[in-house]
Amino acid sequence: MDESNKIKIEVPVMADLAAKGEKPEYLFWVGCAGSFDDRYKKVTKDLVKILDYLNISYAVLGNEESCTGDPAKRAGNEFIFQMQALSNIEILNGYEIKKIITACPHCFNIIKNEYPELGGKYEVIHHTQLLSNHIEKGTLRIDDKEFVNKRMTYHDPCYLGRGNDEYEAPRNVLNQLKSELVEMTRNRSKALCCGAGGAQMFKEAESGDKEIYMERAEEALKTESNIIATACPFCMTMINDGLKLKDKEEIEVLDLAELVARALDL
């Protein structure tokens, strides 16, 4: 596609729309990684391009968005979690949010499953589910040759897979890319954690023979894939770290949003 035809990124903000009396169908919950991590900002941009491509009505909270409280809760600090969650819920309910899209399984899980008991009840959709739904409806058609000769494997994020029993949506999307999809030995409900969940990403390693992310990176390498597909910012970071230590940085670790955006040439 000619550069002049590429989609320009203009992200609507909830407060601006509310001031005009407008209400989008979805809130796009960007998350800490999608907002601040330089690598995952690319995923955020590609997901925005896809939302615009699909003509989806959405907005972000912008400066009003805060951490969901997931790391605090997983680390055992219920007080901090509830402070963060209740603050978020007050803002979300103030805008009368009904549907939320997010690319982070940790945000997805906690808003979907743990916010309701604090008064935050929403329909929460992971971006892989959104993409899969549009593929099934026929509103997202991927007819490309970008990945035809590529070999790809997919890492199941814990909070999307075992936490919420979502294994098919990501694979439904990947199967549209016409690459050779090869499963790791441990996949779906038996998939190995990347090593970051449960707030482990933010603490020093414990004693042991091997880091979990190294074990998972080695499993991915055994598939001899050109691309390791992910659907979680934590998983992306950990697997990339494993590949660096294995001196295998030529293998791409890409989020599904990045893969779809590349296939659509957005």
HELIX and SHEET records of a PDB file:
HELIX    1   1 GLU A    3  ASN A    5  5                                   3    
HELIX    2   2 MET A   14  ALA A   19  1                                   6    
HELIX    3   3 GLY A   31  PHE A   36  1                                   6    
HELIX    4   4 ASP A   38  TYR A   53  1                                  16    
HELIX    5   5 GLY A   62  GLU A   64  5                                   3    
HELIX    6   6 ASP A   70  ARG A   74  1                                   5    
HELIX    7   7 GLU A   78  GLY A   94  1                                  17    
HELIX    8   8 PRO A  105  ASN A  113  1                                   9    
HELIX    9   9 PRO A  116  LEU A  118  5                                   3    
HELIX   10  10 HIS A  127  LYS A  137  1                                  11    
HELIX   11  11 GLU A  168  LEU A  174  1                                   7    
HELIX   12  12 ASN A  175  LEU A  177  5                                   3    
HELIX   13  13 ARG A  188  LYS A  190  5                                   3    
HELIX   14  14 GLN A  200  PHE A  202  5                                   3    
HELIX   15  15 ILE A  212  LYS A  222  1                                  11    
HELIX   16  16 PRO A  233  LEU A  245  1                                  13    
HELIX   17  17 LEU A  256  ALA A  263  1                                   8    
SHEET    1   A 4 TYR A  58  ALA A  59  0                                        
SHEET    2   A 4 TYR A  26  TRP A  29  1                                        
SHEET    3   A 4 LYS A  99  THR A 102  1                                        
SHEET    4   A 4 GLU A 123  HIS A 126  1                                        
SHEET    1   B 4 GLU A 180  LEU A 181  0                                        
SHEET    2   B 4 ARG A 151  TYR A 154  1                                        
SHEET    3   B 4 ILE A 227  THR A 230  1                                        
SHEET    4   B 4 GLU A 252  ASP A 255  1                                        
END                                                                             
